[in-house]
Amino acid sequence: MTTLPRNAANTAETAMHANLSALADRLAEAAKLSDEAAAACKHGKKNLAIGTALPIDDLLSQSKALYDAVIALHRHANRE
């Protein structure tokens, strides 16, 4: 297995941490919006529920991109 120089490994680890933190933020925001949308729907406010839920699509796309970046960094740092 090829090992990266320590500073390169630290850089990959720092990038992974930053991406995972950003991922957690976006997923938390998506969960919050889901709760708010469900509450609006429960009170018969369908349009508000849908309007509240719409940003979730973008948050999930961003989350997938961040997740993919973390996996790519991990694979690159541990490649043979």
SULKA-V27886 format. One record per pair of residues at least 24 apart in sequence whose ideal C-beta (glycine too) atoms are under 10 Angstrom apart, sorted by the first residue. I is the first residue (numbers start at 0). J is the second residue. Records with the same first field share a line. If there is no record, write none. Layout:
I->J / J
//
This chain:
0->77 / 78 / 79
1->76 / 77 / 78 / 79
2->76 / 77
3->75 / 76 / 77 / 78
7->75 / 76
8->76 / 77
10->72 / 76
11->71 / 72 / 73 / 75 / 76 / 77
12->72 / 73 / 76
13->72
14->68 / 69 / 71 / 72 / 76
15->68 / 69 / 70 / 71 / 72 / 73 / 76
16->69 / 72
17->65 / 68 / 69
18->64 / 65 / 66 / 67 / 68 / 69 / 70 / 71 / 72
19->65 / 66 / 68 / 69
20->65
21->61 / 62 / 64 / 65 / 68 / 69
22->61 / 62 / 63 / 64 / 65 / 66 / 68 / 69
23->62 / 65
24->58 / 61 / 62 / 65
25->55 / 57 / 58 / 59 / 60 / 61 / 62 / 63 / 64 / 65 / 66
26->58 / 59 / 61 / 62 / 65 / 66
27->58
28->54 / 55 / 58 / 61 / 62
29->54 / 55 / 56 / 57 / 58 / 59 / 61 / 62
30->55 / 58
31->55 / 58
32->58
//
